């Protein structure tokens, strides 16, 4: 906020102190590609053809912002029935009110690694 003093000479000498606050907002574009177990975010050829959004969760603000930046639903582009996975992506725009922020996606339904991991 910035303080501005305004002198009014109407009927008497009155000084008003006005605080002018401005909000800096930034429009950002979020693009992501994500994969899930097929049982959690079901996809087949019909899902791909219809371009239906699937998936769960949201992108949560962890620093410099509040709430969520948007949901993590996505357009399915690939899937495997035998390996039990679904993958896809999405791009969307949202507005934030700070030039610096951090956001995190927390998820589950992890697929075990064949080699490595723990």
C-alpha positions, 0 to 999 in steps of 0.5 A: 500500500502507498500512503497519499495525503489529500488536502480538502479545502471545502468548508474547512481545512481537512487533511485526509490520509488515503491508503491506495493499495494495488493488487498485482495479478499475473495470468499464467499458463499451466501445462502438464502431462500426467500418468495414473493407474488405469483403475484410478483414472479410467481411459479407453479409446472412447474416452480419447475420442470424446475428449472427456476430462478424467483424473483427480486432485488439484494443484495446491499453493504451498507458498506465496498464494492460497488455495488451489491453482486449478484441478489436475483433470486431464485429456487422456491420450494413451493407456494400457490395459495390460500394464494398468496405466493411463496418461495424458495432459492439459493446458489451462490459464489461471490468475495469481496475485503474486509474481512469486509462488510455489505449488505442489501436486500430491497424488497416489495410485503409484505404479511400482518400479521394475528396477530401483525405487524403494 
